[in-house]
Amino acid sequence: MKNDIEKHIKPLRLDGLPTEMRLALKEARDKRGWSQRELGSRLGLPQMHISGIESGKIVPRYDTLLELVRMLDHDLMMVPRALVPVVQSLVRDHLKEQSGEGEERSLYAGDGDRDEDTTQEPRNEV
């Protein structure tokens, strides 16, 4: 019976982390000004292991990936597939604001509200 089950279960083993994730990890490391060796020493991993992860030659265990991502001030999370485009859009907007590309303004500000004094007391409108 066990052999029958094993025939139908195909192990999923990635050849490497997705390219976009590997580039994001490298970019986050570079942004902090850390070398592969420095990041590795903070995680207790050799520089060659960090290099292998960034190049796609090594697929880290989940706990190693989670620790690596968190060390770079990021996180992993499960997102319902239907919400992935929304989350990606939020991340893009956040990155634009950080780089100075996005215009920072109040969430509820209309186009005409930009120059108004927002310290006024609210009006009762009935």
Disulfide bonds with the S-S distance in Angstrom:
none
